[in-house]
């Protein structure tokens, strides 16, 4: 018999009715924006272009084959990033991972890739990790 206690911390939705109705849209216009709750719905950020679809990427990311570029999805401009999800901005010279907060959106012209939608070997290569076992390039 297990004596392990359940985690008392649960994630709850923000109370959308915490303000009087006549002030709600002024005080909190995006009441549930950025919260990862509820049923799984369509994710417009996953329907974006691939890196292959961006002509400039062919010369900029020459270390990737055309098939690999097709597998790397770019989050469309205007998409809200998922809170606590990991992303990489390909325009960042250091290509560091970052964790999104609920209010973050993709600015037009940025090449943002979601870790959850990218194969781990491609992700590691995007981050310029050199370990052949982490990038799938070992013999």
Secondary structure, DSSP 8 states (H G I E B T S, - for coil): ---------------TTSS-GGGHHHH-TTTTTT---SS----GGGGS-BGGGSHHHHHH-TTS-HHHHHH-B---TT-B--TT-EEEETTSTT--EEE--TT-B--TT--EEEGGGS-HHHHHHHTT---HHHHT---
